[in-house]
Amino acid sequence: MCIRDSPNDVHRILASLALPLYLTTNPDNFMAEALAARANGAAQTISPVREFCRWDIHLDQHTSRLAADEVYEPSTEAPLVYHLFGSDEELNSLVITEDDYLRFLVRVTAERDRIPNMIREALSSKSLMFIGYNLYDWEFRVLLHGVVGNLDQRLGFKHVAVQLDFKEAGNADTAAVHDFLERYFNHADINVFWGSPAQFAAELREHWEVAQ
């Protein structure tokens, strides 16, 4: 059986939550595929929309469904999959090297509108769940420093879930991890899950099914 066909596949479980917006730092289309495959009634189809961050001037030539003059509004029937560090649909948008991450950080800090309002509002006012990172990933640190850490609103929500690889457990004290995260999530109720993404997905699916 293909891992992506597993009931504990992360993308499949996230798609089952039927959210209008999914933010990913991966360039692949796995999230969009999982959403398109989700059954949501016999007569209904799911048509995900993929967009990527116009983080530098060389990407300004690409039109966006999130532009001010567009009428698109993310919904459960047409969910938005937003690729913060670029999409494989536009290879020039990919943030790959350390220099790319530094340029991304400088640009989105100086020109905040390069991240659309709806994305910044979601990051500042919704509960967040970080899956598949370790504390030393460039993606994770730039996300905290350059995006979450520079929001106008200092996170009014109370719940942040961070899944960290269990291999880090031997090298990082849980209290120290909480202290590290609280530098960026002021007064947030932070839950750290030590385990693999698959283990996290299995528990997420179990809790979600109980809640339904």
TORVEX-173334 format. One record per atom (N, C-alpha, C): x, y, z. Coordinates in steps of 0.02 Angstrom, whole numbers, padded with zeros to 5 digits, always signed. Layout:
BEGIN
XYZ
...
//
This chain:
BEGIN
+00042-00060+00000
+00000+00000+00000
+00044+00062+00000
+00028+00110-00042
+00065+00173-00045
+00055+00211+00021
+00109+00242+00045
+00104+00280+00108
+00050+00332+00103
+00042+00364+00045
-00007+00417+00038
-00078+00390+00037
-00086+00323+00031
-00152+00292+00036
-00168+00270+00108
-00120+00278+00152
-00129+00258+00222
-00177+00304+00256
-00219+00278+00302
-00265+00321+00339
-00228+00371+00383
-00163+00357+00397
-00124+00402+00439
-00077+00448+00397
-00087+00450+00332
-00048+00496+00291
-00065+00567+00313
-00013+00608+00325
-00024+00676+00351
-00068+00717+00305
-00054+00716+00239
-00093+00756+00192
-00165+00734+00191
-00176+00669+00193
-00245+00643+00191
-00283+00665+00253
-00251+00663+00311
-00285+00683+00373
-00299+00758+00373
-00250+00798+00352
-00262+00870+00349
-00317+00888+00300
-00321+00852+00245
-00374+00864+00196
-00443+00848+00226
-00446+00798+00269
-00509+00778+00299
-00537+00830+00347
-00494+00878+00369
-00517+00931+00414
-00561+00981+00378
-00560+00979+00311
-00603+01023+00270
-00593+01097+00287
-00530+01118+00289
-00515+01188+00302
-00514+01228+00237
-00525+01293+00240
-00523+01334+00179
-00453+01353+00158
-00404+01350+00205
-00336+01373+00189
-00285+01327+00221
-00236+01308+00180
-00180+01266+00203
-00116+01301+00183
-00072+01314+00232
-00008+01345+00218
+00046+01292+00223
+00087+01287+00172
+00140+01237+00171
+00206+01270+00152
+00261+01243+00178
+00327+01265+00158
+00359+01216+00109
+00321+01166+00088
+00344+01118+00038
+00322+01142-00032
+00362+01129-00083
+00343+01151-00151
+00299+01102-00189
+00291+01041-00163
+00255+00988-00200
+00179+00998-00198
+00144+00957-00237
+00071+00963-00242
+00034+00911-00200
+00068+00879-00152
+00036+00826-00113
-00026+00849-00076
-00023+00910-00047
-00081+00935-00010
-00140+00947-00057
-00127+00976-00115
-00180+00989-00163
-00210+00923-00189
-00168+00873-00200
-00193+00808-00223
-00237+00776-00170
-00217+00780-00107
-00257+00751-00053
-00325+00786-00048
-00325+00852-00057
-00388+00889-00054
-00434+00870-00112
-00405+00864-00172
-00445+00847-00230
-00475+00777-00224
-00439+00732-00189
-00462+00663-00182
-00513+00654-00127
-00521+00705-00085
-00566+00698-00028
-00639+00697-00051
-00676+00647-00031
-00748+00643-00046
-00785+00690+00001
-00828+00731-00028
-00865+00779+00013
-00937+00782-00010
-00967+00723-00015
-01035+00720-00041
-01034+00695-00112
-01085+00658-00132
-01086+00625-00197
-01085+00673-00255
-01114+00732-00247
-01120+00778-00303
-01071+00836-00298
-01024+00832-00252
-00980+00889-00241
-00908+00870-00255
-00871+00915-00286
-00800+00906-00298
-00760+00959-00261
-00697+00943-00248
-00653+00990-00215
-00603+01014-00267
-00598+01079-00275
-00553+01109-00324
-00502+01154-00290
-00448+01126-00264
-00399+01167-00229
-00364+01216-00275
-00346+01273-00248
-00310+01325-00285
-00240+01330-00254
-00189+01323-00296
-00120+01329-00272
-00093+01398-00287
-00064+01429-00237
-00032+01494-00246
+00035+01493-00209
+00082+01536-00232
+00147+01540-00200
+00162+01612-00182
+00207+01621-00134
+00226+01687-00111
+00268+01723-00165
+00247+01784-00182
+00287+01826-00227
+00339+01862-00184
+00389+01826-00161
+00435+01851-00111
+00489+01896-00139
+00497+01899-00204
+00549+01941-00233
+00523+01973-00297
+00558+02025-00319
+00534+02064-00376
+00532+02023-00440
+00572+01972-00446
+00572+01932-00507
+00509+01890-00514
+00467+01889-00462
+00404+01851-00465
+00343+01896-00475
+00355+01962-00479
+00299+02009-00485
+00261+02001-00550
+00293+01973-00600
+00261+01966-00666
+00206+01913-00665
+00204+01870-00615
+00155+01817-00612
+00090+01842-00579
+00034+01834-00613
-00030+01855-00585
-00048+01809-00527
-00088+01835-00482
-00107+01798-00422
-00182+01798-00412
-00209+01741-00392
-00280+01737-00375
-00295+01775-00311
-00244+01796-00274
-00253+01831-00211
-00245+01907-00219
-00239+01930-00281
-00232+02002-00293
-00297+02038-00272
-00290+02102-00258
-00347+02141-00231
-00406+02142-00279
-00393+02138-00345
-00448+02143-00393
-00477+02075-00411
-00455+02022-00377
-00483+01955-00389
-00541+01942-00341
-00586+01899-00363
-00646+01885-00322
-00640+01818-00285
-00585+01783-00295
-00577+01717-00263
-00575+01723-00187
-00614+01682-00154
-00615+01677-00081
-00607+01604-00062
-00555+01586-00024
-00546+01516-00006
-00607+01488+00030
-00625+01426+00014
-00682+01392+00044
-00667+01318+00049
-00712+01281+00080
-00701+01208+00085
-00707+01175+00017
-00745+01206-00029
-00752+01178-00097
-00694+01199-00142
-00665+01258-00128
-00608+01283-00167
-00554+01306-00118
-00523+01259-00081
-00474+01279-00030
-00410+01305-00061
-00378+01349-00025
-00314+01377-00046
-00257+01338-00016
-00210+01317-00057
-00147+01288-00034
-00094+01339-00050
-00068+01372+00001
-00020+01426-00008
+00050+01402+00007
+00094+01407-00044
+00163+01385-00038
+00206+01445-00018
+00225+01447+00045
+00261+01505+00070
+00331+01511+00040
+00365+01455+00030
+00433+01456+00003
+00437+01431-00068
+00384+01443-00106
+00385+01427-00177
+00350+01363-00195
+00332+01358-00259
+00295+01300-00284
+00331+01269-00342
+00323+01203-00350
+00354+01169-00407
+00320+01187-00473
+00265+01223-00470
+00234+01249-00531
+00273+01307-00560
+00313+01340-00519
+00355+01396-00541
+00422+01390-00506
+00469+01360-00541
+00533+01343-00510
+00572+01404-00487
+00562+01461-00519
+00597+01522-00498
+00572+01548-00430
+00516+01521-00407
+00489+01543-00342
+00519+01505-00283
+00557+01452-00296
+00580+01409-00243
+00633+01443-00199
+00625+01436-00134
+00675+01458-00085
+00713+01396-00063
+00776+01391-00084
+00813+01329-00075
+00877+01339-00035
+00919+01385-00056
+00985+01394-00025
+00980+01440+00036
+01034+01442+00075
+01036+01487+00132
+01029+01560+00109
+01061+01577+00053
+01055+01645+00026
+00982+01660+00008
+00947+01610-00020
+00876+01620-00036
+00836+01636+00026
+00848+01599+00080
+00811+01610+00142
+00826+01680+00171
+00889+01702+00166
+00906+01768+00190
+00872+01822+00148
+00872+01813+00082
+00839+01862+00038
+00764+01863+00051
+00735+01804+00062
+00664+01799+00078
+00649+01838+00142
+00690+01827+00193
+00680+01859+00257
+00683+01935+00252
+00734+01960+00216
+00742+02032+00207
+00683+02061+00168
+00663+02027+00114
+00612+02054+00070
+00544+02057+00103
+00523+02002+00135
+00455+02002+00164
+00452+02045+00227
+00509+02058+00258
+00510+02104+00315
+00505+02176+00292
+00540+02192+00237
+00539+02261+00211
+00474+02276+00173
+00448+02226+00139
+00387+02235+00099
+00335+02183+00121
+00300+02200+00173
+00255+02152+00206
+00199+02128+00161
+00179+02169+00112
+00124+02150+00068
+00142+02093+00021
+00205+02073+00021
+00223+02015-00021
+00191+01951+00006
+00173+01951+00069
+00131+01897+00096
+00061+01925+00100
+00013+01896+00064
-00055+01923+00061
-00087+01932+00130
-00133+01980+00134
-00166+01996+00197
-00198+01935+00228
-00233+01894+00188
-00269+01838+00217
-00222+01787+00249
-00161+01782+00222
-00112+01736+00251
-00086+01764+00316
-00069+01829+00317
-00044+01860+00378
-00098+01860+00433
-00160+01872+00413
-00215+01872+00462
-00224+01803+00492
-00219+01752+00450
-00227+01683+00475
-00171+01666+00524
-00110+01687+00509
-00054+01673+00553
-00058+01710+00619
-00091+01769+00618
-00093+01809+00678
-00155+01797+00721
-00206+01764+00694
-00269+01758+00732
-00295+01688+00738
-00263+01639+00706
-00287+01570+00709
-00239+01526+00748
-00265+01470+00772
-00221+01420+00803
-00175+01391+00749
-00114+01377+00768
-00064+01352+00720
-00042+01281+00739
-00025+01243+00686
-00001+01175+00696
+00059+01165+00649
+00119+01157+00678
+00179+01149+00638
+00197+01074+00636
+00199+01047+00575
+00211+00975+00567
+00272+00965+00522
+00317+00921+00543
+00372+00899+00501
+00435+00942+00505
+00444+00980+00559
+00503+01022+00566
+00548+00997+00623
+00611+01020+00621
+00650+01018+00682
+00673+01088+00697
+00698+01100+00757
+00714+01167+00780
+00769+01200+00739
+00806+01161+00701
+00864+01188+00666
+00851+01197+00591
+00791+01181+00568
+00774+01191+00498
+00774+01265+00481
+00803+01283+00424
+00799+01351+00400
+00726+01371+00390
+00686+01325+00363
+00616+01340+00350
+00581+01361+00415
+00591+01322+00467
+00558+01334+00531
+00580+01400+00561
+00645+01413+00561
+00670+01474+00592
+00650+01537+00553
+00652+01533+00486
+00632+01591+00446
+00557+01602+00454
+00519+01548+00459
+00447+01555+00469
+00432+01592+00534
+00468+01575+00587
+00457+01608+00652
+00484+01679+00652
+00546+01688+00628
+00578+01754+00630
+00546+01802+00580
+00539+01779+00518
+00521+01825+00464
+00447+01834+00453
+00407+01786+00475
+00335+01789+00462
+00298+01800+00527
+00297+01750+00570
+00260+01754+00633
+00289+01808+00678
+00355+01811+00682
+00387+01857+00728
+00379+01930+00710
+00357+01945+00648
+00351+02014+00627
+00279+02035+00614
+00232+01996+00638
+00162+02014+00629
+00144+02074+00672
+00098+02116+00645
+00076+02174+00683
+00040+02153+00747
-00002+02103+00740
-00039+02078+00798
+00000+02022+00830
+00015+02027+00894
+00057+01977+00927
+00016+01917+00949
-00014+01884+00900
-00044+01819+00910
-00094+01816+00968
-00156+01834+00952
-00208+01834+01003
-00234+01766+01020
-00217+01714+00981
-00242+01648+00995
-00202+01614+01051
-00227+01558+01075
-00197+01526+01134
-00167+01457+01120
-00172+01433+01060
-00152+01363+01049
-00102+01357+00992
-00044+01329+01006
+00007+01315+00956
+00029+01243+00966
+00026+01203+00914
+00049+01134+00918
+00110+01127+00873
+00164+01099+00901
+00227+01091+00865
+00247+01018+00868
+00252+00986+00810
+00275+00917+00807
+00349+00917+00793
+00388+00887+00836
+00460+00884+00828
+00483+00811+00827
+00531+00797+00784
+00555+00729+00775
+00580+00702+00842
+00560+00640+00857
+00580+00609+00921
+00656+00602+00926
+00693+00603+00871
+00765+00597+00873
+00797+00657+00909
+00760+00713+00911
+00786+00772+00945
+00778+00768+01020
+00737+00721+01043
+00721+00718+01115
+00783+00708+01158
+00832+00671+01131
+00893+00659+01170
+00940+00718+01172
+00929+00767+01128
+00974+00824+01123
+00943+00889+01146
+00879+00888+01163
+00845+00951+01181
+00800+00939+01240
+00807+00981+01291
+00764+00978+01349
+00697+01008+01332
+00643+00974+01353
+00576+00997+01336
+00563+01068+01361
+00585+01084+01421
+00576+01152+01448
+00613+01203+01406
+00673+01186+01382
+00711+01232+01340
+00676+01243+01274
+00645+01191+01247
+00608+01198+01185
+00549+01245+01195
+00513+01238+01250
+00457+01283+01264
+00481+01355+01270
+00538+01365+01304
+00565+01433+01310
+00583+01462+01242
+00612+01420+01200
+00631+01442+01132
+00569+01464+01093
+00516+01423+01096
+00456+01438+01058
+00419+01498+01085
+00420+01506+01150
+00383+01562+01180
+00414+01630+01164
+00475+01630+01140
+00504+01694+01117
+00464+01721+01057
+00433+01675+01020
+00397+01695+00960
+00321+01692+00969
+00297+01651+01015
+00226+01644+01026
+00210+01670+01097
+00204+01735+01102
+00193+01766+01168
+00127+01742+01198
+00130+01717+01260
+00071+01699+01299
+00030+01644+01265
+00058+01607+01219
+00021+01554+01186
+00025+01490+01227
-00028+01449+01221
-00029+01383+01252
+00004+01335+01203
+00067+01318+01215
+00107+01280+01167
+00109+01206+01186
+00091+01164+01139
+00096+01092+01149
+00151+01065+01103
+00200+01032+01132
+00254+01002+01093
+00244+00926+01091
+00241+00898+01031
+00233+00826+01023
+00299+00798+00998
+00329+00753+01038
+00390+00720+01018
+00373+00656+00981
+00386+00654+00916
+00371+00595+00877
+00376+00610+00803
+00365+00559+00763
+00369+00568+00690
+00304+00600+00664
+00305+00628+00604
+00243+00654+00575
+00188+00601+00570
+00207+00539+00556
+00157+00486+00551
+00124+00473+00618
+00164+00473+00672
+00136+00463+00738
+00090+00522+00757
+00112+00582+00741
+00071+00641+00755
+00006+00637+00716
+00009+00617+00653
-00050+00612+00611
-00099+00560+00638
-00072+00504+00663
-00116+00452+00690
-00155+00478+00750
-00121+00514+00795
-00155+00541+00854
-00204+00596+00834
-00184+00637+00785
-00229+00690+00761
-00293+00660+00732
-00286+00607+00692
-00344+00574+00662
-00389+00545+00717
-00358+00514+00767
-00397+00483+00822
-00437+00536+00860
-00404+00592+00876
-00440+00646+00913
-00494+00677+00870
-00479+00685+00805
-00528+00716+00760
-00590+00673+00753
-00580+00607+00747
-00638+00562+00740
-00680+00561+00803
-00649+00566+00861
-00686+00568+00924
-00727+00632+00929
-00699+00687+00903
-00732+00752+00908
-00791+00758+00860
-00793+00716+00809
-00847+00722+00759
-00913+00693+00787
//
